[in-house]
């Protein structure tokens, strides 16, 4: 017997300020929908297990790992991916501080740092450390990433 | 991503959620309650669980409260752990929560998800065990509140179709002196070798443990030994270790011998701090 076709539902997602209508399976993660249906490949699949942070995006004012969030959970919220950031201070700081090598983890790190700086304009070292521990960089650019965050804070002072 | 097709529901009331559960069950749709969903998605991706329908409880207002109601702190099961930490109404819970997973993951992990997860650490239960909290649950027969000691034995003993709405903790407990220590094999993020939480109540110390046995627990027998002030500290700790209520974990995070070594030192450290030596 042939398998029945996947049951899809039509939803509207607000992604980077645009309304995107898309038919999704309720089982689809936000990461999958962003990359495969909406053409936004900035959020990266890494561990797919909520560990590495390469898929981090913002939903409203909170940063989430989009591999452990269903797309249907984002309905009614504002999703911001790396493609939605334009000339943000942390993007410039990553370049100025050489805060990446291969770049695979970079979108996730930038989204997490961006959320950190939005939610904590003057974070303590402990807060920075706690937030940055959510992402993994196998090229080990941790020092440079921390310096990038610090440089944004210093420019604000 | 889950490979199988599922149905997703987001009821707004407790009654709607439980009715939906039994209705879906009647249709053999394998319903599960869903809150943060991190464990459902990660285990489901590996096909280790096969839910057929998700009942998201994040729209139920009783599951989202975090406030004092007269003499009790009410903590909703659908609250993300970072929300609890930021509000910091219960410092011991905040401190214990901050050891779980990582900051971004804790934006998604909810209290109820950690309490009822399959992962055996479930550290968020430790503060509630220490404070003799009361757990409010919903199920086929409506809503009921039970002392945690009555409903938690290694895991929450929930009947089919029940879910935790919120946990009540007496106000007098939430600002008591406490220690919450998470020891890892290395670094500062990841699974624990051992987590110990302790509070001081009327000059008596209470202890709860995670990562020592394959389940979190509080042991009155261990506490009795650890509170025998007439004995030397090493003797108190040695006697307490004799009452560990299950096999000591022996896994990739650490051998059972190493865990016991770390436990001994951690108990010493906590007692010295809370007794003000």
Interface residues (C-beta under 8 A of the other chain):
Chain A: X6 X7 X25 X26 X27 X28 X29 X31 X32 X48 X49 X50 X51 X53 X56 X62 X63 X64 X65 X67 X68 X69 X70 X72 X73 X112 X129 X130 X131 X133 X134 X135
Chain B: X1 X2 X3 X4 X5 X6 X7 X8 X37 X38 X41 X42 X45 X54 X56 X98 X101 X102 X103 X104 X105 X107 X108 X188 X189
